[in-house]
Amino acid sequence: MSPAQQRALAALLPRFGLPYAAAPLDLDRVFGRAAPRILEIGCGMGETTAQIALAAPGLDFIGIEVHAPGVGSLLKRIEELALANVRVIQHDAVAVVADMIPPASLAGIHVFFPDPWPKKRHHKRRLLQPAFVRELALRLAPGGYLHVATDWEEYAQQILATLAAEPLLENPADGFAPRPAYRPLTKFEARGLKLGHGVWDVVFRRRPG
Ligand SMILES: C[S@@+](CC[C@H](N)C(=O)[O-])C[C@H]1O[C@@H](n2cnc3c(N)ncnc32)[C@H](O)[C@@H]1O
């Protein structure tokens, strides 16, 4: 971890971090207002999180990340950009979703470039399994969206099939979706696209009612 990330973690986690607790969050209290909320799982170094939050001041964002340097880096961006609409939880996303995110409380969920675990014997470690997708769908308000992007084609196909098999969700697109304008191209992704590598976006909505 860089000294700057370490400093950010120590000084800013108490301000912009939410400690893990086995109790549902009162999100209106956390953000001091009522607004649509987006959960991001695995925000990495937080470039995309910060960019999206900066462009959408009317939305509140909760980023979950386990990797301490990533959390430090996102905290630094929150301070530098004076983002009032982002909070960070440094904990396992599966536990956070189960214990802290109230049912039907989210307008959207972002999962950008989840670890692909390419080896077959590691597929069970992939985040987007049917049971977790069900938990995510239950946290969406009716009409809320679950957006996953990956550059690993076989995982993309698996994600598409897993979301399609969840009865609470529907796919407004025919298969994969075009990249929504709010998701910026990362440097890594732009380089990959030049080399002819693909990126697949999967965007489903929670059924109304
Ligand atoms: C391949 S990186 C992508 C990071 C970022 N979304 C991006 O697009 O650059 C996947 C991230 O997910 C995080 N992650 C994986 N499993 C997680 C979990 N169960 N809870 C929270 N974060 C997790 C990893 O620490 C890593 O930072």
The ligand as an ORCA input file, in Angstrom:
! r2SCAN-3c Opt
* xyz 0 1
  C     -10.778     -7.638    -11.054
  S     -11.044     -6.484     -9.794
  C     -12.021     -5.232    -10.583
  C     -12.008     -3.946     -9.846
  C     -12.854     -2.791    -10.441
  N     -14.282     -3.090    -10.391
  C     -12.436     -2.460    -11.852
  O     -13.266     -2.570    -12.759
  O     -11.266     -2.077    -12.043
  C     -12.216     -7.300     -8.722
  C     -12.312     -6.639     -7.346
  O     -13.321     -7.284     -6.578
  C     -12.886     -7.368     -5.231
  N     -13.634     -8.465     -4.608
  C     -13.636     -9.764     -4.974
  N     -14.440    -10.496     -4.187
  C     -14.979     -9.621     -3.283
  C     -15.893     -9.772     -2.193
  N     -16.412    -10.960     -1.888
  N     -16.215     -8.672     -1.488
  C     -15.697     -7.452     -1.799
  N     -14.828     -7.251     -2.808
  C     -14.474     -8.329     -3.541
  C     -11.387     -7.613     -5.356
  O     -10.694     -7.247     -4.184
  C     -11.022     -6.738     -6.554
  O     -10.640     -5.445     -6.152
*
